[in-house]
Amino acid sequence: MSTLYDFKITNIDGQPVDLAQYKGKVALVVNVASKCGYTKQYKGLESLYREYKDKGFEILGFPSNDFGAQEPGTEAEIKSFCSLSYDVTFDMFSKVKVKGADMTDAYKYLTETTGSQVQWNFNKFLVDKEGKVVKYYPSSVAPEDAGLRQDIESLLSK
C-alpha cells in the first residue's frame, strides 16, 4: 500500500469503509480513548473539525484499548459516549490495535511511514490530500495547537 487512502477498514457502526473516499481531503488520524487524561481532546478535535470541514478537512478517530485499558467499551458504548459527552460528528471507526504484532494495517502504514510509534492515546498523524503521511504529533500536542493548525491550513491551501 502506498497511501493511507488505499486501505479498507470498518467504521464504528460495523460498516466497511474504503478510505479512498477521503482522497482530495486533508485528514488527521487520531487513536482515541474514553477514559484517558487526554480524552478532553475530543472537544478540541470536534472544534477543529467544524472549523475546517467545509474546506476539505476530515478527522478519523480510531478507538484503541492499547494503553492503560482506557477504551474498554463496545463500539456502541464508544459512539454514545462521544456523541453525548463531546457531540462528536467526525468519522469514527471500529476499535483497532495501534501497536504490537496485531497492529491494524492502516496503523502499520502510518508508523512505518513516519518512523514514529504510537506512544499513547490521542497521538495524531496528519495526512495530505493524496493520502501520504506528512507529520506525527504526540498526545501532548492539543488540537488547539497553533503549529498543528498552521500545518492543516498549509495542506488545505495546496
DSSP file (Angstrom, degrees, kcal/mol; ACC not computed):
  #  RESIDUE AA STRUCTURE BP1 BP2  ACC     N-H-->O    O-->H-N    N-H-->O    O-->H-N    TCO  KAPPA ALPHA  PHI   PSI    X-CA   Y-CA   Z-CA
    1    1 A M              0   0    0      0, 0.0     3,-0.1     0, 0.0     6,-0.0   0.000 360.0 360.0 360.0 135.2    0.0    0.0    0.0
    2    2 A S        +     0   0    0      1,-0.2     2,-0.3   130,-0.0     3,-0.0   0.640 360.0  22.2-105.2 -15.3    1.4    3.4   -1.0
    3    3 A T  S >  S-     0   0    0    129,-0.1     3,-1.6     1,-0.1   129,-0.2  -0.962  75.8-112.5-143.6 163.6   -1.0    5.7    0.8
    4    4 A L  G >  S+     0   0    0    127,-3.0     3,-1.7    -2,-0.3    15,-0.2   0.846 113.8  66.3 -60.9 -32.3   -3.4    5.7    3.7
    5    5 A Y  G 3  S+     0   0    0      1,-0.3    -1,-0.3   125,-0.2    18,-0.1   0.416  85.6  71.7 -76.0   4.5   -6.3    6.1    1.2
    6    6 A D  G <  S+     0   0    0     -3,-1.6    -1,-0.3   125,-0.2     2,-0.2   0.527  83.4  93.0 -89.5  -8.2   -5.5    2.6   -0.2
    7    7 A F    <   -     0   0    0     -3,-1.7    12,-2.6    -4,-0.2     2,-0.4  -0.501  61.4-149.2 -91.7 155.2   -6.9    0.8    2.9
    8    8 A K  E     +A   18   0A   0     10,-0.2    10,-0.2    -2,-0.2     2,-0.2  -0.981  28.1 162.5-118.1 134.1  -10.3   -0.5    3.7
    9    9 A I  E     -A   17   0A   0      8,-2.9     8,-3.5    -2,-0.4     2,-0.4  -0.715  36.8 -98.7-138.0-173.7  -11.5   -0.5    7.3
   10   10 A T  E     -A   16   0A   0      6,-0.3    84,-2.6    -2,-0.2     2,-0.0  -0.947  30.7-136.4-117.8 133.6  -14.7   -0.8    9.4
   11   11 A N  B >   -B   93   0B   0      4,-3.2     3,-2.2    -2,-0.4    82,-0.3  -0.236  36.9 -92.5 -81.4 177.4  -16.5    2.2   10.8
   12   12 A I  T 3  S+     0   0    0     80,-2.0    81,-0.2     1,-0.3    67,-0.1   0.679 126.2  57.3 -66.2 -17.3  -17.9    2.4   14.3
   13   13 A D  T 3  S-     0   0    0     79,-0.3    -1,-0.3     2,-0.1    80,-0.1   0.343 121.3-105.8 -92.7   5.5  -21.2    1.1   13.1
   14   14 A G  S <  S+     0   0    0     -3,-2.2    -2,-0.1     1,-0.3    79,-0.0   0.589  76.7 135.1  84.0  10.7  -19.6   -2.1   11.7
   15   15 A Q        -     0   0    0      1,-0.1    -4,-3.2     0, 0.0    -1,-0.3  -0.731  60.0-110.3 -95.0 141.1  -19.9   -1.0    8.0
   16   16 A P  E     -A   10   0A   0      0, 0.0     2,-0.4     0, 0.0    -6,-0.3  -0.431  34.2-165.2 -68.2 142.7  -16.9   -1.4    5.6
   17   17 A V  E     -A    9   0A   0     -8,-3.5    -8,-2.9    -2,-0.1     2,-0.7  -0.997  15.8-147.4-132.7 129.7  -15.3    1.9    4.6
   18   18 A D  E >   -A    8   0A   0     -2,-0.4     3,-2.2   -10,-0.2   -10,-0.2  -0.871  11.9-149.0 -93.1 116.2  -12.9    2.4    1.7
   19   19 A L  G >  S+     0   0    0    -12,-2.6     3,-2.1    -2,-0.7     4,-0.2   0.622  87.0  86.3 -64.6  -9.5  -10.5    5.1    2.7
   20   20 A A  G >  S+     0   0    0    -13,-0.3     3,-1.8     1,-0.3    -1,-0.3   0.743  72.0  75.7 -59.0 -21.8  -10.3    6.1   -0.9
   21   21 A Q  G <  S+     0   0    0     -3,-2.2    -1,-0.3     1,-0.3    -2,-0.2   0.682  89.5  57.6 -64.8 -14.9  -13.4    8.2   -0.2
   22   22 A Y  G X  S+     0   0    0     -3,-2.1     3,-2.1    -4,-0.1    -1,-0.3   0.450  74.8 126.5 -94.5  -1.2  -11.1   10.7    1.6
   23   23 A K  T <  S+     0   0    0     -3,-1.8   107,-0.2     1,-0.3   106,-0.1  -0.320  73.1  30.0 -56.8 137.5   -8.9   11.3   -1.5
   24   24 A G  T 3  S+     0   0    0    105,-3.2     2,-0.3     1,-0.3    -1,-0.3   0.405 107.2  95.5  90.0  -1.7   -8.7   15.0   -2.1
   25   25 A K  S <  S-     0   0    0     -3,-2.1     2,-0.4   104,-0.5    -1,-0.3  -0.892  73.7-124.6-120.9 152.6   -9.1   15.8    1.6
   26   26 A V  E     -c   57   0C   0     30,-2.5    32,-2.6    -2,-0.3     2,-0.4  -0.782  35.2-165.1 -88.9 136.7   -6.6   16.5    4.3
   27   27 A A  E     -cD  58 127C   0    100,-2.2   100,-3.3    -2,-0.4     2,-0.6  -0.958  22.5-153.4-130.3 146.1   -7.1   14.2    7.3
   28   28 A L  E     -cD  59 126C   0     30,-2.1    32,-2.5    -2,-0.4     2,-0.5  -0.976  19.0-156.6-112.8 116.6   -6.0   14.0   10.9
   29   29 A V  E     +cD  60 125C   0     96,-3.0    96,-2.2    -2,-0.6     2,-0.4  -0.834  16.8 179.7 -98.2 125.8   -5.9   10.4   12.1
   30   30 A V  E     -cD  61 124C   0     30,-2.6    32,-3.2    -2,-0.5     2,-0.6  -0.988  27.9-141.1-133.0 130.7   -6.2   10.0   15.9
   31   31 A N  E     -c   62   0C   0     92,-1.4    91,-3.8    -2,-0.4    92,-0.3  -0.827  36.9-166.5 -87.5 124.4   -6.2    7.0   18.2
   32   32 A V  E     -c   63   0C   0     30,-1.5    32,-2.1    -2,-0.6     2,-0.3  -0.688  19.4-172.4-116.8 161.5   -8.8    7.8   20.8
   33   33 A A        -     0   0    0     -2,-0.2     3,-0.5    30,-0.2    38,-0.2  -0.982  21.0-144.4-153.4 144.7   -9.9    6.5   24.2
   34   34 A S  S    S+     0   0    0     36,-0.4    37,-0.2    -2,-0.3    -1,-0.1   0.644  96.1  45.4 -86.3 -16.8  -12.8    7.4   26.5
   35   35 A K  S    S+     0   0    0     35,-2.3     2,-0.3     4,-0.0    -1,-0.2  -0.260  87.9 111.3-124.5  46.3  -11.1    7.0   29.9
   36   36 A C  S >  S-     0   0    0     -3,-0.5     3,-1.7    34,-0.1     4,-0.3  -0.818  76.1-117.7-119.6 154.9   -7.8    8.8   29.4
   37   37 A G  T 3  S+     0   0    0     -2,-0.3     3,-0.4     1,-0.3    -1,-0.1   0.751 119.4  51.4 -60.9 -23.0   -6.4   12.1   30.7
   38   38 A Y  T >  S+     0   0    0      1,-0.2     3,-2.9     2,-0.1    -1,-0.3   0.404  76.6 103.8 -93.0   1.4   -6.3   13.3   27.2
   39   39 A T  T X   +     0   0    0     -3,-1.7     3,-2.4     1,-0.3     4,-0.3   0.813  67.5  71.1 -55.6 -30.8  -10.0   12.4   26.5
   40   40 A K  T >> S+     0   0    0     -3,-0.4     3,-1.2    -4,-0.3     4,-0.8   0.671  77.4  80.9 -61.4 -13.8  -10.9   16.1   26.8
   41   41 A Q  H <> S+     0   0    0     -3,-2.9     4,-3.0     1,-0.3    -1,-0.3   0.710  72.3  78.4 -65.4 -17.6   -9.1   16.5   23.4
   42   42 A Y  H <> S+     0   0    0     -3,-2.4     4,-2.7     1,-0.2    -1,-0.3   0.912  90.8  53.7 -52.9 -41.5  -12.3   15.2   21.8
   43   43 A K  H <> S+     0   0    0     -3,-1.2     4,-2.1    -4,-0.3    -1,-0.2   0.938 111.7  42.9 -60.6 -48.1  -13.7   18.7   22.4
   44   44 A G  H  X S+     0   0    0     -4,-0.8     4,-2.6     2,-0.2    -1,-0.2   0.864 112.9  53.1 -66.7 -36.9  -10.8   20.4   20.6
   45   45 A L  H  X S+     0   0    0     -4,-3.0     4,-2.7     2,-0.2    -2,-0.2   0.922 109.8  47.9 -64.0 -43.6  -10.8   17.8   17.8
   46   46 A E  H  X S+     0   0    0     -4,-2.7     4,-2.6    -5,-0.2    -2,-0.2   0.901 112.2  49.6 -64.5 -39.9  -14.5   18.4   17.2
   47   47 A S  H  X S+     0   0    0     -4,-2.1     4,-2.1    -5,-0.2    -2,-0.2   0.919 111.6  48.7 -63.0 -44.1  -13.9   22.2   17.2
   48   48 A L  H  X S+     0   0    0     -4,-2.6     4,-1.9     2,-0.2    -2,-0.2   0.917 111.8  49.8 -60.6 -45.0  -11.1   21.7   14.7
   49   49 A Y  H  X S+     0   0    0     -4,-2.7     4,-2.3     1,-0.2    -2,-0.2   0.931 111.1  47.8 -60.6 -47.6  -13.2   19.5   12.5
   50   50 A R  H  < S+     0   0    0     -4,-2.6     4,-0.4     1,-0.2    -1,-0.2   0.852 111.3  52.3 -64.6 -33.6  -16.1   22.0   12.5
   51   51 A E  H  < S+     0   0    0     -4,-2.1    -1,-0.2    -5,-0.2    -2,-0.2   0.880 125.0  22.0 -69.1 -37.9  -13.7   24.9   11.7
   52   52 A Y  H ><>S+     0   0    0     -4,-1.9     3,-2.0    -5,-0.1     5,-0.9   0.503  92.1  96.2-111.9  -5.8  -12.1   23.2    8.7
   53   53 A K  G ><5S+     0   0    0     -4,-2.3     3,-1.5     1,-0.3     4,-0.3   0.854  84.7  54.2 -60.3 -35.7  -14.5   20.5    7.4
   54   54 A D  G 3 5S+     0   0    0     -4,-0.4    -1,-0.3     1,-0.3    -2,-0.1   0.573 104.4  57.6 -74.9  -6.4  -16.0   22.8    4.7
   55   55 A K  G < 5S-     0   0    0     -3,-2.0    -1,-0.3     2,-0.1    -2,-0.2   0.332 132.9 -84.5-102.3   5.1  -12.5   23.4    3.4
   56   56 A G  T < 5S+     0   0    0     -3,-1.5   -30,-2.5     1,-0.3     2,-0.4   0.787  82.7 138.6  99.6  32.2  -11.8   19.7    2.8
   57   57 A F  E   < -c   26   0C   0     -5,-0.9     2,-0.3    -4,-0.3    -1,-0.3  -0.903  25.5-177.3-114.8 139.0  -10.6   18.5    6.2
   58   58 A E  E     -c   27   0C   0    -32,-2.6   -30,-2.1    -2,-0.4     2,-0.4  -0.951  16.7-150.1-129.5 150.8  -11.5   15.3    8.0
   59   59 A I  E     -c   28   0C   0     -2,-0.3    32,-0.8   -32,-0.2     2,-0.6  -0.992  10.7-160.2-117.1 131.9  -10.7   13.7   11.3
   60   60 A L  E     -ce  29  91C   0    -32,-2.5   -30,-2.6    -2,-0.4     2,-0.5  -0.940   8.6-159.3-114.1 110.0  -10.6   10.0   11.5
   61   61 A G  E     -ce  30  92C   0     30,-2.9    32,-2.4    -2,-0.6   -30,-0.2  -0.791   7.5-171.8 -96.2 124.9  -11.0    8.7   15.1
   62   62 A F  E     -c   31   0C   0    -32,-3.2   -30,-1.5    -2,-0.5    32,-0.1  -0.893  15.5-145.0-117.6 100.4   -9.7    5.2   15.9
   63   63 A P  E     +c   32   0C   0      0, 0.0    33,-2.6     0, 0.0     2,-0.3  -0.355  24.4 179.9 -60.4 141.0  -10.7    3.9   19.3
   64   64 A S        -     0   0    0    -32,-2.1     3,-0.3    31,-0.2     6,-0.1  -0.994  32.0-162.9-147.6 140.0   -8.0    1.7   20.9
   65   65 A N     >  +     0   0    0     31,-0.4     4,-0.6    -2,-0.3    32,-0.1   0.065  63.8 109.3-104.3  21.6   -7.6   -0.1   24.2
   66   66 A D  T  4  +     0   0    0     30,-0.3     2,-0.6     1,-0.1    -1,-0.2   0.679  67.6  59.1 -75.7 -18.9   -3.9   -0.5   23.8
   67   67 A F  T >4 S-     0   0    0     -3,-0.3     3,-1.3     1,-0.1    -1,-0.1  -0.928 127.9 -28.4-121.6 112.6   -2.8    2.0   26.5
   68   68 A G  T 34 S-     0   0    0     -2,-0.6    -1,-0.1     1,-0.3    -2,-0.1   0.693  99.2 -84.9  63.3  20.4   -3.9    1.5   30.1
   69   69 A A  T 3< S+     0   0    0     -4,-0.6    -1,-0.3     1,-0.1    -3,-0.1   0.893  84.1 150.0  48.0  44.4   -7.1   -0.3   29.1
   70   70 A Q    <   +     0   0    0     -3,-1.3   -35,-2.3     1,-0.2   -36,-0.4   0.321  61.1  51.2 -94.6   7.5   -8.6    3.2   28.7
   71   71 A E        +     0   0    0    -38,-0.2    -1,-0.2   -37,-0.2    -2,-0.1  -0.492  63.1 144.7-136.0  66.8  -11.1    2.2   25.9
   72   72 A P        +     0   0    0      0, 0.0    -1,-0.1     0, 0.0    -2,-0.1   0.641  41.3 100.7 -80.8 -13.8  -12.8   -0.9   27.3
   73   73 A G  S    S-     0   0    0      1,-0.1     2,-0.1    -3,-0.1   -39,-0.0  -0.062  75.2-103.8 -73.0 169.2  -16.3   -0.2   25.9
   74   74 A T     >  -     0   0    0      1,-0.1     4,-2.6    20,-0.0     5,-0.2  -0.341  41.1-100.0 -78.0 169.4  -18.0   -1.7   22.8
   75   75 A E  H  > S+     0   0    0      1,-0.2     4,-2.8     2,-0.2     5,-0.2   0.908 125.9  52.2 -58.6 -41.5  -18.3    0.3   19.6
   76   76 A A  H  > S+     0   0    0      1,-0.2     4,-2.2     2,-0.2    -1,-0.2   0.904 110.7  47.2 -62.6 -41.2  -21.9    1.3   20.6
   77   77 A E  H  > S+     0   0    0      2,-0.2     4,-2.6     1,-0.2    -1,-0.2   0.900 112.9  49.0 -66.7 -40.6  -20.8    2.5   24.0
   78   78 A I  H  X S+     0   0    0     -4,-2.6     4,-2.7     2,-0.2     5,-0.2   0.934 111.4  49.1 -63.9 -46.4  -17.9    4.5   22.5
   79   79 A K  H  X S+     0   0    0     -4,-2.8     4,-2.3     1,-0.2    -2,-0.2   0.919 113.0  47.5 -60.1 -44.7  -20.2    6.1   19.9
   80   80 A S  H  X S+     0   0    0     -4,-2.2     4,-3.1    -5,-0.2     5,-0.4   0.929 111.9  49.9 -63.1 -46.2  -22.7    7.0   22.6
   81   81 A F  H  X S+     0   0    0     -4,-2.6     4,-2.7     1,-0.2     5,-0.5   0.931 112.6  46.8 -57.7 -47.8  -20.0    8.4   24.9
   82   82 A C  H  X S+     0   0    0     -4,-2.7     6,-1.8     1,-0.2     4,-1.5   0.896 116.6  44.0 -63.8 -40.8  -18.5   10.6   22.1
   83   83 A S  H  X S+     0   0    0     -4,-2.3     4,-1.2     4,-0.3    -2,-0.2   0.946 120.8  37.6 -69.5 -49.5  -21.9   11.8   21.0
   84   84 A L  H  < S+     0   0    0     -4,-3.1    -2,-0.2    -5,-0.2    -3,-0.2   0.874 125.3  36.6 -73.8 -37.8  -23.3   12.6   24.4
   85   85 A S  H  < S+     0   0    0     -4,-2.7    -3,-0.2    -5,-0.4    -2,-0.2   0.828 137.9  10.2 -86.0 -33.2  -20.2   13.9   26.1
   86   86 A Y  H  < S-     0   0    0     -4,-1.5    -3,-0.2    -5,-0.5    -2,-0.2   0.351  88.0-123.0-132.4   4.7  -18.5   15.8   23.2
   87   87 A D     <  -     0   0    0     -4,-1.2    -4,-0.3    -5,-0.3     2,-0.2   0.886  41.1-167.9  51.1  43.7  -21.0   16.0   20.4
   88   88 A V        +     0   0    0     -6,-1.8    -1,-0.2     1,-0.2     4,-0.1  -0.448  24.8 164.3 -67.6 127.5  -18.5   14.3   18.1
   89   89 A T        +     0   0    0     -2,-0.2    -1,-0.2    -3,-0.2     3,-0.1   0.437  43.0 102.0-120.3  -7.4  -19.6   14.4   14.4
   90   90 A F  S    S-     0   0    0      1,-0.1     2,-0.1   -32,-0.1   -30,-0.1  -0.343  88.9 -76.1 -74.5 164.8  -16.3   13.5   12.7
   91   91 A D  E     -e   60   0C   0    -32,-0.8   -30,-2.9    -2,-0.0     2,-0.3  -0.381  48.9-168.1 -70.2 131.6  -15.8   10.0   11.4
   92   92 A M  E     -e   61   0C   0    -32,-0.2   -80,-2.0    -2,-0.1   -79,-0.3  -0.896   3.0-158.5-118.5 148.9  -15.2    7.2   14.0
   93   93 A F  B     -B   11   0B   0    -32,-2.4   -82,-0.3    -2,-0.3     3,-0.1  -0.687  30.3 -77.8-122.2 172.5  -14.1    3.7   13.3
   94   94 A S        -     0   0    0    -84,-2.6    -1,-0.1    -2,-0.2   -82,-0.1  -0.256  66.4 -76.0 -67.9 160.1  -14.2    0.3   15.0
   95   95 A K        -     0   0    0    -33,-0.1     2,-0.3   -83,-0.1   -31,-0.2  -0.275  59.7-176.3 -58.1 138.2  -11.7   -0.4   17.8
   96   96 A V        -     0   0    0    -33,-2.6     2,-0.5    -3,-0.1   -31,-0.4  -0.881  31.1-112.8-133.6 164.5   -8.2   -1.1   16.5
   97   97 A K        -     0   0    0      5,-0.4     7,-2.6    -2,-0.3    10,-0.2  -0.884  26.0-177.9 -94.9 128.2   -4.7   -2.2   17.7
   98   98 A V        +     0   0    0     -2,-0.5    20,-0.5     5,-0.2     2,-0.3   0.310  65.5  31.5-111.0   6.9   -2.3    0.7   17.2
   99   99 A K  S    S+     0   0    0     18,-0.1     3,-0.3    20,-0.0     5,-0.1  -0.975  92.2  29.7-153.2 163.8    0.8   -1.2   18.4
  100  100 A G  S >  S-     0   0    0     -2,-0.3     3,-1.6     1,-0.2    -3,-0.0  -0.144 102.1 -42.5  81.3-174.6    2.3   -4.6   18.6
  101  101 A A  T 3  S+     0   0    0      1,-0.3    -1,-0.2    -2,-0.0    -4,-0.0   0.772 134.8  51.9 -64.0 -29.3    2.0   -7.7   16.4
  102  102 A D  T 3  S+     0   0    0     -3,-0.3    -5,-0.4    -6,-0.0    -1,-0.3   0.236  77.2 144.7 -93.9  14.3   -1.8   -7.3   15.9
  103  103 A M    <   -     0   0    0     -3,-1.6    -5,-0.2     1,-0.1    -3,-0.1  -0.245  57.6-107.4 -54.5 135.5   -1.5   -3.7   14.8
  104  104 A T     >  -     0   0    0     -7,-2.6     4,-2.0     1,-0.1     3,-0.5  -0.317  26.9-114.5 -64.4 150.1   -4.1   -2.9   12.1
  105  105 A D  H  > S+     0   0    0      1,-0.2     4,-2.4     2,-0.2     5,-0.2   0.852 114.1  56.4 -57.5 -39.0   -2.7   -2.4    8.6
  106  106 A A  H  > S+     0   0    0      1,-0.2     4,-2.2     2,-0.2    -1,-0.2   0.906 110.0  45.4 -61.9 -40.3   -3.6    1.3    8.4
  107  107 A Y  H  > S+     0   0    0     -3,-0.5     4,-2.7   -10,-0.2     5,-0.3   0.823 107.8  57.4 -74.0 -29.9   -1.6    2.0   11.6
  108  108 A K  H  X S+     0   0    0     -4,-2.0     4,-2.7     2,-0.2     5,-0.3   0.937 109.1  47.3 -59.7 -44.7    1.3   -0.2   10.3
  109  109 A Y  H  X S+     0   0    0     -4,-2.4     4,-2.4     2,-0.2     5,-0.2   0.944 112.7  48.3 -60.5 -48.6    1.4    2.2    7.3
  110  110 A L  H  X S+     0   0    0     -4,-2.2     4,-1.7     1,-0.2     6,-0.3   0.922 117.0  40.8 -59.6 -46.6    1.3    5.3    9.5
  111  111 A T  H  X S+     0   0    0     -4,-2.7     4,-2.1     2,-0.2     5,-0.5   0.885 116.2  48.3 -74.3 -38.1    4.0    4.2   11.9
  112  112 A E  H  < S+     0   0    0     -4,-2.7    -1,-0.2    -5,-0.3    -2,-0.2   0.884 112.0  50.4 -68.4 -36.8    6.3    2.7    9.2
  113  113 A T  H  < S+     0   0    0     -4,-2.4    -2,-0.2    -5,-0.3    -1,-0.2   0.890 121.9  31.3 -68.3 -39.5    6.0    5.8    7.0
  114  114 A T  H  < S-     0   0    0     -4,-1.7    -2,-0.2    -5,-0.2    -1,-0.2   0.685  96.0-131.6 -92.1 -19.4    6.8    8.3    9.8
  115  115 A G  S  < S+     0   0    0     -4,-2.1     2,-0.5     1,-0.2    -3,-0.2   0.624  70.3 123.2  73.2  11.9    9.1    6.1   11.8
  116  116 A S        -     0   0    0     -5,-0.5    -1,-0.2    -6,-0.3     2,-0.2  -0.931  53.0-148.9-111.5 120.9    7.1    7.1   14.8
  117  117 A Q        -     0   0    0     -2,-0.5     2,-0.4    -3,-0.1   -18,-0.1  -0.603  32.2-100.9 -82.5 147.4    5.4    4.5   17.0
  118  118 A V        -     0   0    0    -20,-0.5     3,-0.1    -2,-0.2    -1,-0.1  -0.565  40.2-176.3 -67.7 123.8    2.1    5.4   18.7
  119  119 A Q        -     0   0    0     -2,-0.4     2,-0.3     1,-0.2    -1,-0.2   0.719  57.1 -22.7 -97.5 -25.9    3.2    6.2   22.3
  120  120 A W  S >  S-     0   0    0    -89,-0.0     3,-0.7   -53,-0.0    -1,-0.2  -0.932  88.7 -49.6-167.5-178.9   -0.2    6.8   24.0
  121  121 A N  T 3  S+     0   0    0     -2,-0.3   -89,-0.2     1,-0.2    18,-0.1  -0.327 114.1  30.5 -65.9 152.3   -3.8    7.7   23.3
  122  122 A F  T 3  S+     0   0    0    -91,-3.8     2,-0.3     1,-0.2    -1,-0.2   0.793  74.7 154.3  65.8  32.5   -4.5   10.8   21.2
  123  123 A N    <   -     0   0    0     -3,-0.7   -92,-1.4   -92,-0.3     2,-0.4  -0.641  31.6-146.6 -78.1 151.0   -1.4   10.5   19.0
  124  124 A K  E     -DF  30 137C   0     13,-3.0    13,-3.1    -2,-0.3     2,-0.4  -0.951  19.8-166.1-131.1 142.0   -2.1   12.2   15.7
  125  125 A F  E     -DF  29 136C   0    -96,-2.2   -96,-3.0    -2,-0.4     2,-0.5  -0.994  16.1-146.6-124.9 124.4   -1.0   11.7   12.1
  126  126 A L  E     -DF  28 135C   0      9,-2.9     8,-3.5    -2,-0.4     9,-1.2  -0.803  17.6-166.8 -93.5 128.8   -1.6   14.4    9.5
  127  127 A V  E     -DF  27 133C   0   -100,-3.3  -100,-2.2    -2,-0.5     6,-0.2  -0.935  11.6-133.3-121.2 135.9   -2.3   13.1    6.0
  128  128 A D    >   -     0   0    0      4,-2.8     3,-1.8    -2,-0.4  -103,-0.2  -0.131  38.6 -87.0 -81.8-178.5   -2.3   15.1    2.8
  129  129 A K  T 3  S+     0   0    0      1,-0.3  -105,-3.2    26,-0.2  -104,-0.5   0.707 128.0  52.5 -64.5 -21.0   -4.9   15.1    0.0
  130  130 A E  T 3  S-     0   0    0   -107,-0.2    -1,-0.3  -106,-0.1  -125,-0.2   0.514 121.5-104.8 -91.1  -6.3   -3.2   12.2   -1.7
  131  131 A G  S <  S+     0   0    0     -3,-1.8  -127,-3.0     1,-0.3     2,-0.4   0.593  74.1 139.7  93.8  11.9   -3.2   10.1    1.5
  132  132 A K        -     0   0    0   -129,-0.2    -4,-2.8  -128,-0.1     2,-0.3  -0.737  57.3-115.1 -91.8 137.7    0.5   10.5    2.3
  133  133 A V  E     +F  127   0C   0     -2,-0.4    -6,-0.3    -6,-0.2     3,-0.1  -0.547  34.6 175.4 -73.3 129.2    1.5   11.0    5.9
  134  134 A V  E     -     0   0C   0     -8,-3.5     2,-0.3     1,-0.3    -7,-0.2   0.792  58.5  -2.1-102.0 -39.1    3.0   14.4    6.4
  135  135 A K  E     -F  126   0C   0     -9,-1.2    -9,-2.9     2,-0.0     2,-0.4  -0.998  51.9-139.1-159.1 151.3    3.6   14.6   10.2
  136  136 A Y  E     -F  125   0C   0     -2,-0.3   -11,-0.2   -11,-0.2   -13,-0.0  -0.915  17.5-168.2-112.5 140.6    3.2   12.9   13.5
  137  137 A Y  E     -F  124   0C   0    -13,-3.1   -13,-3.0    -2,-0.4    -2,-0.0  -0.998  16.1-132.8-129.4 132.2    2.1   14.6   16.7
  138  138 A P    >   -     0   0    0      0, 0.0     3,-1.9     0, 0.0   -20,-0.0  -0.223  37.4 -93.8 -73.8 172.3    2.3   13.2   20.2
  139  139 A S  T 3  S+     0   0    0      1,-0.3   -16,-0.1   -18,-0.1   -17,-0.0   0.810 120.6  68.3 -55.4 -33.2   -0.6   13.3   22.7
  140  140 A S  T 3  S+     0   0    0      1,-0.1     2,-0.9     2,-0.1    -1,-0.3   0.673  79.1  87.5 -66.9 -16.4    0.8   16.5   24.2
  141  141 A V  S <  S-     0   0    0     -3,-1.9    -1,-0.1   -19,-0.2    -4,-0.1  -0.760  76.0-151.0 -85.5 107.7    0.1   18.4   21.0
  142  142 A A    >   -     0   0    0     -2,-0.9     3,-2.0     1,-0.1     6,-0.2  -0.348  24.7-111.3 -77.2 157.7   -3.5   19.6   21.6
  143  143 A P  T 3  S+     0   0    0      0, 0.0    -1,-0.1     0, 0.0     6,-0.0   0.765 119.1  58.9 -58.4 -24.4   -6.0   20.2   18.7
  144  144 A E  T 3  S+     0   0    0      4,-0.1     5,-0.0     5,-0.0    -3,-0.0   0.544  76.4 129.8 -81.3  -7.3   -5.8   23.9   19.5
  145  145 A D    <>  -     0   0    0     -3,-2.0     4,-2.2     1,-0.1     5,-0.2  -0.221  58.0-141.0 -55.2 129.5   -2.0   23.9   19.0
  146  146 A A  H  > S+     0   0    0      1,-0.2     4,-2.4     2,-0.2     5,-0.2   0.868 100.3  53.2 -62.4 -38.1   -1.1   26.8   16.6
  147  147 A G  H  > S+     0   0    0      2,-0.2     4,-2.2     1,-0.2    -1,-0.2   0.901 108.8  48.9 -65.0 -41.2    1.6   24.7   14.8
  148  148 A L  H  > S+     0   0    0      2,-0.2     4,-2.3    -6,-0.2    -2,-0.2   0.931 112.4  48.3 -62.5 -46.2   -0.9   21.9   14.1
  149  149 A R  H  X S+     0   0    0     -4,-2.2     4,-2.8     1,-0.2    -2,-0.2   0.900 110.5  51.4 -61.7 -40.7   -3.5   24.4   12.8
  150  150 A Q  H  X S+     0   0    0     -4,-2.4     4,-2.3     1,-0.2    -1,-0.2   0.903 109.5  50.3 -63.1 -41.0   -0.8   26.0   10.6
  151  151 A D  H  X S+     0   0    0     -4,-2.2     4,-1.9     2,-0.2    -2,-0.2   0.905 111.7  48.1 -63.6 -41.6    0.2   22.6    9.2
  152  152 A I  H  X S+     0   0    0     -4,-2.3     4,-2.5     2,-0.2    -2,-0.2   0.946 112.1  48.5 -63.2 -48.8   -3.5   21.8    8.4
  153  153 A E  H  X S+     0   0    0     -4,-2.8     4,-1.6     1,-0.2    -2,-0.2   0.880 109.1  54.0 -60.9 -38.3   -4.0   25.2    6.7
  154  154 A S  H  < S+     0   0    0     -4,-2.3     4,-0.4    -5,-0.2    -1,-0.2   0.922 111.6  44.0 -62.2 -44.5   -0.9   24.8    4.7
  155  155 A L  H >< S+     0   0    0     -4,-1.9     3,-1.0     1,-0.2    -2,-0.2   0.874 110.8  54.5 -69.0 -36.8   -2.1   21.4    3.3
  156  156 A L  H 3< S+     0   0    0     -4,-2.5    -1,-0.2     1,-0.2    -2,-0.2   0.821 103.8  56.5 -65.5 -29.5   -5.6   22.7    2.7
  157  157 A S  T 3<        0   0    0     -4,-1.6    -1,-0.2     1,-0.2    -2,-0.2   0.591 360.0 360.0 -80.0  -9.0   -4.2   25.5    0.6
  158  158 A K    <         0   0    0     -3,-1.0    -1,-0.2    -4,-0.4    -2,-0.2   0.456 360.0 360.0 -85.8 360.0   -2.3   23.1   -1.8
